[in-house]
Each structure stands twice: as C-alpha cells, then as structure tokens.
C-alpha cells in the first residue's frame, strides 16, 4: 500500500494528488471538489506557499494538464 502525503490548512486535511517540479496539487479529503495548488518554498523544503499571481496559477494548471495528457 502506498503512503499518502497529507497537509493541513485552516483545520482541513488535504492529500497530495500530484507533484510537478515545485508545485503540489492538493485535494480536500472530505470534499474532492476543494482543490488547491501550492509551491514549495525554495529556501525551506517544509514550507508551502500560495501562488504569486493568476499567471502562475495558469502556468501550474498547464503543467498539470500536460502531465495528465501524457505529454511529459
């Protein structure tokens, strides 16, 4: 059985769906429609940061769709 990585935000648990580069794609364990993208702080591997802009969000989504489409 594979171990699942969990993260907590605002007293909600999110599990790791995918990791691409420094981006983590997370889903709420109680509500699969509640998803988020965070990035690893380049100075602290154990710190997750929100994305800086709408453009970065779009770039992160593009990476995910390429991976899911088998382009990577």
C-alpha positions in Angstrom: 0.0 0.0 0.0 1.3 3.4 -0.9 1.6 6.1 1.8 -0.4 9.2 1.2 1.1 12.6 2.0 -1.3 14.9 3.9 -1.2 18.6 4.6 -3.4 20.8 6.8 -4.7 24.2 6.0 -7.4 26.0 8.1 -8.1 22.9 10.0 -8.8 20.9 6.8 -6.8 18.0 5.6 -5.6 17.9 2.0 -3.9 14.9 0.4 -1.3 15.2 -2.4 -2.7 14.4 -5.8 0.4 15.1 -7.8 3.7 17.0 -7.6 5.3 18.6 -10.6 8.5 20.4 -10.1 7.9 22.7 -7.1 4.1 22.6 -7.4 1.9 20.5 -5.2 -1.7 19.7 -6.3 -3.8 19.0 -3.3 -7.4 17.8 -2.6 -9.5 18.1 0.5 -10.0 14.6 2.0 -13.7 15.5 2.8 -14.6 17.4 -0.4 -12.8 16.3 -3.7 -14.1 19.5 -5.4 -12.0 21.6 -2.9 -8.6 21.6 -4.5 -5.6 23.9 -4.2 -2.1 24.4 -5.7 0.8 25.3 -3.6 4.5 25.6 -4.2 7.5 24.6 -2.1 9.4 27.5 -0.7 12.9 27.4 -2.4 14.5 28.3 1.0 12.6 25.8 3.2 11.5 22.5 1.8 8.9 22.0 4.5 7.1 25.3 3.8 4.3 25.5 1.2 3.5 28.9 -0.3 0.5 30.2 -2.2 1.0 31.1 -5.9 2.0 34.6 -6.6 -0.3 35.5 -9.4 -3.1 34.4 -11.8 -0.4 33.9 -14.4 1.5 31.5 -12.1 -1.8 29.7 -11.4 -2.4 29.3 -15.1 1.2 28.0 -15.6 0.7 25.5 -12.9 -2.6 24.3 -14.4 -0.9 23.9 -17.8 1.8 21.7 -16.3 -0.8 19.5 -14.7 -2.9 19.2 -17.9 0.2 18.3 -19.9 1.2 15.6 -17.4 -2.3 14.2 -17.3 -2.4 14.3 -21.1 0.7 12.2 -21.3 2.9 15.0 -22.8 5.5 14.8 -20.1 
